[in-house]
Amino acid sequence: MFMKDAMTLSILAFDPKTGTLAGAAATGSLCVGGWVLRGDIDAGLVASQGTAPSTFWRDDCLRLLHSGEPVEKTVKEISYADSGRANRQLLALDKVGGTSGFTGSQSVPFAAHRIEPNLAVAGNMLAGPEVLDALQSTFIGTSAPAADKLIAALRAADLAGGDSRGLMSAALLVLSPDAPPVDLRIDLSSSPIQDLEALLSQTRIPPYVDWLDEVPIKNDRQRATVEANEIRTAK
């Protein structure tokens, strides 16, 4: 991604049954969550990466999706307006599962993206297409909550990548209409996927998990503590 010798992976997915948007990324450099992933439950998910990743691509893409711009048109408009596009990759997933992607011609091989309804994957400086195979097939073939499927997919892709230098950071973003966002980042670690999984497990135990029942969600933007809800209902 930021260093020419750093493998980067990303995956974006939509569950039409639950309306959940889910994305993950990992790289052999620092802070992949801060650089690559962004999401808005009313717009979609974006992964912007490459040897010279553009945060403007990421943010502009979300704004256009939020305005109702079709996802394929959005990706074309953003990428082709940038003279530095050869060094960048972009994945986009809209709020109903539409996907699109771009891989610049100067991306470090092996570099590619794949899109299908409800799922998009991308990577650069990979060992080969088998890395994207593993990322894609593991996510599809894993029966588990979205966050766990993403971690399993990252782990499988990392193993398929065969990069002895390893990964340094990983991130996870899950947006659901019925739950608070899961936005987790491991910015520097010798085992970022393992640490990401450990951090996810901490979000599922008290007291944190209990607090999640009190904060607003898309389907209840007024939600608060039990006491506050009782007061609001009484009024």
C-alpha positions as CSV (number, residue, x, y, z in Angstrom):
1,M,0.0,0.0,0.0
2,F,2.1,3.0,1.2
3,M,5.4,1.2,0.9
4,K,6.1,-0.5,-2.4
5,D,6.9,-3.8,-0.6
6,A,3.7,-4.0,1.4
7,M,0.9,-6.4,0.5
8,T,-2.6,-4.9,0.9
9,L,-6.0,-6.7,1.0
10,S,-9.5,-5.4,1.2
11,I,-13.0,-6.9,1.1
12,L,-16.4,-5.2,1.2
13,A,-19.7,-7.2,1.5
14,F,-23.4,-6.6,1.9
15,D,-26.0,-8.9,3.4
16,P,-29.4,-8.3,1.7
17,K,-31.2,-10.3,4.4
18,T,-30.1,-8.0,7.3
19,G,-29.0,-4.8,5.5
20,T,-25.5,-5.2,7.0
21,L,-22.5,-3.6,5.3
22,A,-19.2,-5.2,6.3
23,G,-15.6,-4.4,5.3
24,A,-12.1,-5.4,6.3
25,A,-8.5,-4.6,5.2
26,A,-5.0,-5.6,6.1
27,T,-1.6,-4.5,5.0
28,G,2.1,-4.8,5.5
29,S,2.3,-1.2,6.5
30,L,0.8,1.0,9.3
31,C,-2.7,2.2,10.0
32,V,-4.7,0.4,7.2
33,G,-8.0,1.3,8.9
34,G,-7.3,5.0,8.9
35,W,-6.1,5.0,5.3
36,V,-8.2,2.5,3.5
37,L,-11.7,1.9,5.0
38,R,-14.6,4.3,5.2
39,G,-18.4,3.7,5.5
40,D,-21.8,5.3,5.9
41,I,-24.8,3.1,6.5
42,D,-26.8,5.5,4.3
43,A,-24.3,5.4,1.5
44,G,-22.1,2.2,1.5
45,L,-18.5,1.2,2.0
46,V,-15.3,2.2,0.3
47,A,-11.7,0.9,0.3
48,S,-9.1,3.2,-1.2
49,Q,-5.6,1.8,-1.5
50,G,-2.5,1.5,-3.7
51,T,1.1,2.6,-3.7
52,A,-0.2,6.2,-3.4
53,P,-3.7,5.8,-1.9
54,S,-6.0,8.8,-2.2
55,T,-8.0,9.7,0.9
56,F,-9.9,12.1,-1.5
57,W,-11.1,9.1,-3.6
58,R,-12.4,7.4,-0.4
59,D,-14.3,10.4,0.9
60,D,-15.5,11.7,-2.5
61,C,-16.8,8.2,-3.3
62,L,-18.9,8.1,-0.1
63,R,-20.3,11.6,-0.8
64,L,-21.4,10.6,-4.3
65,L,-22.9,7.4,-3.1
66,H,-24.8,9.2,-0.4
67,S,-26.2,11.6,-3.0
68,G,-27.6,8.6,-5.0
69,E,-25.0,8.4,-7.7
70,P,-24.7,4.9,-9.2
71,V,-21.7,3.0,-7.9
72,E,-20.2,2.2,-11.3
73,K,-20.5,5.8,-12.4
74,T,-19.1,7.0,-9.1
75,V,-15.9,4.9,-9.4
76,K,-15.4,5.9,-13.1
77,E,-15.9,9.5,-12.3
78,I,-13.5,9.6,-9.4
79,S,-10.7,7.5,-10.9
80,Y,-10.6,9.0,-14.4
81,A,-10.6,12.5,-13.1
82,D,-7.2,11.8,-11.3
83,S,-4.0,11.9,-13.3
84,G,-2.4,9.8,-10.6
85,R,-4.9,7.0,-11.0
86,A,-2.3,4.5,-12.2
87,N,-0.9,4.2,-8.7
88,R,-4.3,3.6,-6.9
89,Q,-7.0,1.1,-6.3
90,L,-10.6,1.7,-5.4
91,L,-13.4,-0.6,-4.2
92,A,-17.0,0.7,-3.7
93,L,-20.1,-1.0,-2.3
94,D,-23.4,0.9,-2.3
95,K,-26.0,0.6,0.4
96,V,-28.0,-2.1,-1.5
97,G,-25.0,-4.3,-2.6
98,G,-24.0,-2.8,-5.9
99,T,-20.3,-3.0,-6.4
100,S,-17.6,-1.5,-8.6
101,G,-13.8,-1.3,-8.6
102,F,-10.7,0.1,-10.2
103,T,-7.0,-1.1,-10.3
104,G,-4.5,1.3,-11.7
105,S,-2.0,0.1,-14.3
106,Q,1.0,0.8,-12.2
107,S,-0.3,-1.1,-9.2
108,V,2.4,-3.5,-7.8
109,P,1.8,-7.0,-9.2
110,F,0.0,-9.1,-8.5
111,A,-2.7,-6.5,-8.2
112,A,-6.4,-6.9,-9.1
113,H,-10.0,-6.4,-7.9
114,R,-13.0,-8.6,-8.3
115,I,-16.6,-7.6,-8.0
116,E,-20.0,-9.4,-7.9
117,P,-23.3,-8.5,-6.4
118,N,-22.9,-7.9,-2.7
119,L,-19.2,-8.6,-2.6
120,A,-16.0,-6.9,-3.8
121,V,-12.3,-7.8,-3.1
122,A,-9.0,-6.2,-4.0
123,G,-5.3,-6.4,-3.4
124,N,-1.9,-5.4,-4.5
125,M,1.6,-6.9,-4.2
126,L,-0.1,-10.3,-3.7
127,A,1.6,-13.7,-4.4
128,G,-1.0,-14.3,-7.1
129,P,-4.7,-14.6,-7.9
130,E,-5.0,-17.4,-5.4
131,V,-4.9,-14.7,-2.6
132,L,-8.1,-13.1,-3.9
133,D,-9.5,-16.6,-4.4
134,A,-9.0,-17.4,-0.7
135,L,-10.3,-14.0,0.4
136,Q,-13.5,-14.4,-1.7
137,S,-14.2,-18.1,-1.2
138,T,-13.6,-18.1,2.5
139,F,-16.0,-15.2,3.1
140,I,-18.7,-16.9,1.0
141,G,-18.1,-20.3,2.6
142,T,-18.0,-19.3,6.2
143,S,-21.2,-19.5,8.2
144,A,-20.9,-16.9,11.0
145,P,-21.6,-13.3,11.8
146,A,-20.2,-10.8,9.3
147,A,-17.3,-9.7,11.5
148,D,-16.1,-13.3,12.0
149,K,-16.5,-14.1,8.3
150,L,-14.3,-11.1,7.5
151,I,-11.6,-12.1,9.9
152,A,-11.6,-15.7,8.5
153,A,-11.3,-14.3,5.0
154,L,-8.3,-12.1,5.9
155,R,-6.6,-15.0,7.6
156,A,-7.1,-17.3,4.6
157,A,-5.9,-14.7,2.2
158,D,-2.8,-14.0,4.3
159,L,-1.9,-17.7,4.4
160,A,-2.4,-17.9,0.6
161,G,-0.2,-14.8,0.1
162,G,3.0,-16.4,1.3
163,D,4.6,-13.1,2.1
164,S,7.3,-13.8,4.7
165,R,7.4,-10.1,5.7
166,G,3.9,-10.5,7.1
167,L,1.2,-7.9,7.9
168,M,1.5,-5.0,10.2
169,S,-2.1,-3.6,10.5
170,A,-5.7,-4.7,10.1
171,A,-9.1,-3.2,10.4
172,L,-12.8,-4.1,10.5
173,L,-15.9,-2.1,9.8
174,V,-19.5,-3.5,10.2
175,L,-22.5,-1.3,9.8
176,S,-25.9,-2.7,10.6
177,P,-29.4,-1.1,10.9
178,D,-30.0,-3.1,14.1
179,A,-26.8,-2.7,15.9
180,P,-24.1,0.0,16.7
181,P,-21.1,0.1,14.3
182,V,-18.2,-2.2,14.8
183,D,-15.2,-0.1,13.9
184,L,-12.0,-1.8,15.0
185,R,-8.4,-1.1,14.1
186,I,-5.0,-2.6,14.8
187,D,-2.5,0.0,13.6
188,L,0.8,-1.7,14.4
189,S,1.3,-5.4,15.3
190,S,3.3,-8.4,14.4
191,S,0.0,-10.4,14.3
192,P,-2.7,-7.8,13.4
193,I,-5.4,-10.3,12.3
194,Q,-5.0,-12.3,15.6
195,D,-5.1,-9.0,17.5
196,L,-8.2,-7.8,15.6
197,E,-10.0,-11.0,16.4
198,A,-9.1,-10.6,20.1
199,L,-10.3,-7.0,20.1
200,L,-13.6,-8.2,18.5
201,S,-14.1,-10.7,21.2
202,Q,-13.8,-8.0,23.8
203,T,-16.7,-6.1,22.2
204,R,-18.9,-9.1,22.9
205,I,-18.5,-9.3,26.7
206,P,-19.6,-7.1,29.5
207,P,-19.5,-4.3,30.3
208,Y,-19.0,-3.1,26.7
209,V,-21.6,-5.3,25.1
210,D,-24.2,-4.2,27.7
211,W,-23.5,-0.5,26.8
212,L,-24.1,-1.3,23.1
213,D,-27.8,-1.9,23.9
214,E,-28.1,1.8,25.0
215,V,-26.6,3.7,22.1
216,P,-28.5,4.9,18.9
217,I,-28.8,2.6,15.9
218,K,-30.2,3.3,12.4
219,N,-33.5,1.7,13.3
220,D,-33.7,3.6,16.6
221,R,-31.8,6.9,16.3
222,Q,-33.3,8.1,19.6
223,R,-32.2,5.1,21.7
224,A,-30.5,5.8,25.0
225,T,-30.4,4.2,28.5
226,V,-33.4,2.4,29.8
227,E,-34.2,5.3,32.1
228,A,-34.0,7.8,29.3
229,N,-36.2,5.7,27.1
230,E,-38.8,5.5,29.8
231,I,-38.8,9.2,30.2
232,R,-39.1,9.7,26.4
233,T,-41.9,7.2,26.1
234,A,-43.8,8.9,29.0
235,K,-43.7,12.2,27.2
